[in-house]
Each structure stands twice: as C-alpha cells, then as structure tokens.
C-alpha cells in the first residue's frame, strides 16, 4: 500500500519491493523478512548454531585429511556469515524500535 493514500495498491515488483519503505542497505532485505526482523535473526542464529555443531562434529569424527578440514572450514565460515547477518538484522530491529 502507498503510505500517502491507503486506497491505492503499489503496482509491480518494484512497488512491492519498496513496501515497507526502507533506506540504504536495508533495501536488500526482502520485504517479508523486513517485516519480521527479529524472527529471521533468531532463525539465522539457530542455523548458525547448527552449522557450528556440524563443523565440530566433522572435525571430531572426520579424521585428519584435508577434506575434513575443508568441510570444517566451510561449516564454520557459514556459521560466521549467519551470525554476522543476524547481528545486522538485530541492530536494525533495535534502531527501528528506538525510533518509535
């Protein structure tokens, strides 16, 4: 919906993507995700914990080959990305709630 006139719906993908209105880097976040930032941040934290568990399990059980260390690095790198993105989402959610 348009913020100025509640009777007009935004048309097309560009209008749909712009609702709710966001600025800067927040535009890369999908609209359905932006509406529920804390939920998606918590979900990414859970997946990050799972990725750390997979990395530790791979390292403990996989042996001493280079393939084991490669998979361990991949799982731990994925966990780092998930944790950093979740942290960014939570900081946006905190700044949004502080403004209102």
Steps between C-alpha positions, in 0.01 A plus 500: 500500500601853438585694816320813381178344376379177659258431214767449232710188480856512373535351157765263375803341655676829562208637700459176691871496587485859627226421752572561790716804419867446585819691444858413410624145546168401654357480149683173436293332770191333359172670603358195679826467690512871582155480659621227739866587563531346845349168391734464203800606709420233758450245224845581359652470847349151534635401157839644600506285811414197287783589259746528791382160625553350156847652480600369840355156424680487167828595664455247782390204290642573154861406553809699406462537124484828310140428400402494868661837563340642186150398607566624852612837365193517274260432788672748731514767227129450438436540873702824506297640210172400664599654835617825344184537288283425804690762697437754224127418496478536878678837490247622242213371715642679805540827311146474358347436842700787655360744244137415570 
